[in-house]
Amino acid sequence: MIQRDLLFNLWLLIVFLSITSCTSKLPERPIIQYSFQNLTLEQVLSEDVVWSKPEEMKYNFGYWKRYVWVKFELINHSESPSQYILDIESPWVDEVILAWKSLATVNTIEYRGSDSHTLKEIPHRNPVFSLDLSPNEKRIVYLKITNVGILSAPLRIWTRNSFFDRVERDYIANGIYFGIIFALLLYNLLIFVSVKEKAYLFYCLYLTTLLINYALLGGFFKQLLIPESYLNIKPYLYTSVNASLLFVGLFSLTFLNLKSLNPKLDRLILGSAVTIGVFSVFSFFIPYHWMEISFIYTFPYFLLLLVSSGIYSYWKGVKSSQFFVLAWVTLFVGVIVDSLTKASILPTTTFGRYGVQIGTAFEVILFSLALGRRLRFLLEENISSQNQLTTIRKDLETARRIQMRILPAEVPKSHQFSAIVSYLPLYDIGGDFYDYFDSNENELGIVIADVTGHGVSAALDSSTVKIAFRNAKGFMHSPKQLMAEMNRFLCTSLNARFVSAAYFYFDFDQMKLTFSSAGNPPLILIRDREVQSVECPGLLLGVKPDFSYEQNEILLKKGDRLLIFTDGLYENLKPNEDMYSILFPEIRPIVGLAHHDFHQKLLERLSSVRTILKDDITFISLDIV
């Protein structure tokens, strides 16, 4: 779809070039003399002027002059009256005074670009004047051209028929140019609506300002939309031109991905674009002359900055940047050739006359190619990412099933107690672990552990904890010795990772609980509806291989409820509050509930307080019956 659209625009561009190249042969520019003296029309007509030497290729008078007097000869070599049309190819010129002598009579025609009451003799986007010459008449024509900003006056003398033939072709060619830009604008706007990619939005804004730029610069806006208006287009032109640079700068930042490739270069382009955007806003307050001078410097600076950034981006692996760089090169060539042609430094050719249009047309088409290729890369990367994500999900599912095999298949059962276990990993798999020994119905050993970190790596290390626990089975009756044995094993088996753990040994013959802890949260005991905690301090496993652990004892009673858990149960719920102030207020209102209801209700109450799960949770509750 993208290729078909771009091929259509390339076909339109070929038609544009064909039409412009078929324009009737352009007449030679008149040989002129010029003067910058501040003289009246009477002084000029009396030849009280110091004229330059005759120039054929001098029509650009720079940025520091406000006016110029121009003199040239117009000769009718025909044996019959002829009508000539003088075309000044500067739609933005402020004022033109045209004068000549005829039989001792001074004839003048005035044109003011901002005055709707001074109508041009022939409706056209440029200032044009009709000059009727008798057979073999030789006429000396004087022009005073005034302008704030660039003082440029490319003059052409046409016969009437050739002028109107040229105008017809000119409007068709420019219509195709506008059509190319407008078609690309609509097409890329639709893509932006679909994919929500910011590069497309900035590109569409850039195309919009390009349309406005050329409508103002080429005289189409004033001629076709507001022919009777007093409006001076220059502030709007400078606003639009600087807005174009702003939007193309933002487009370049998004397209070239400079924020990740080179943050300093990204900030330089962003700062330059914002500065140009400020110029755009203040175009109505800064004198036109200075706005034009500033653009003379900002445009090549910004162009070189973006081209060099495109080359850098391509060098860093953003392959679609090659179209980006080529787009700027074509625009640069088109602008330079157009400017040199208008300044009469280069001979007039089709490419020279329409250099800006051809350059910008190729530029926006290449930008579209670059965006299309970028979109294709994004789609390919998205498909690749989806495939990788599917693979990762399958691997995680496999890892989850493996971890589930590491954890006990069912909770311990006995007529002496009832147990409920909730295991809630942060991701598909987690770093928490629990296991138990039950050699007979009168004794039970439960271990609970929390490996530092989350996800796959923590889950893999939790399997090592299981091995350490199973290897220490010989010490199941002595919690402190079992903790010490696990610690020695994990000090040599874990790399830069530690484990909080606790082991609980229940002796139901003596109704006694003995336990040892390695940095695990305290045990919570609920007895006769009273909530209390029982601690046993100890160093994390995997830190110091010869550490000696302590153990604590509790005499059990029927009806006791014990809560064993990892710190994920209460952490990140209320900042700056300890475990007791978080858990006890949630436990006390529900101590009278049955075991299963209590277990689920406590999880629900804590979940309602928790805004986001940030750690694995393992929660074991036991009722002594």
Secondary structure, DSSP 8 states (H G I E B T S, - for coil): -HHHHHHHHHHHHHHHHHHHHTS--------EEEE-----HHHHHTT-S-----BSS--B--SS-SEEEEEEEEE--SSS-EEEEEEE--TT--EEEEEEEETTEEEEEEEETT-TTS--SS--SS-EEEEEE-TT-EEEEEEEEE-SS--B--EEEEEHHHHHHHHHHHHHHHHHHHHHHHHHHHHHHHHHHHH--HHHHHHHHHHHHHHHHHHHHTTHIIIII-TT-----HHHHHHHHHHHHHHHHHHHHHHHTHHHH-HHHHHHHHHHHHHHHHHHHGGGTS-HHHHHHHHHHHHHHHHHHHHHHHHHHHHTT-TTHHHHHHHHHHHHHHHHHHHHHHTTSS---HHHHTHHHHHHHHHHHHHHHHHHHHHHHHHHHHHHHHHHHHHHHHHHHHHHHHHHHHS-SS---BTTEEEEEEEE-SSSS-SEEEEEEEEETTEEEEEEEEESS-HHHHHHHHHHHHHHHHHTGGGTT-HHHHHHHHHHHHHHH-SS--EEEEEEEEETTTTEEEEEEEB---EEEEETTEEEEE------BTS-TT-----EEEE--TT-EEEEE-GGGTTTSSTT--HHHHHHHHHGGGTTS-HHHHHHHHHHHHHHH-SS--S-EEEEEEEE-
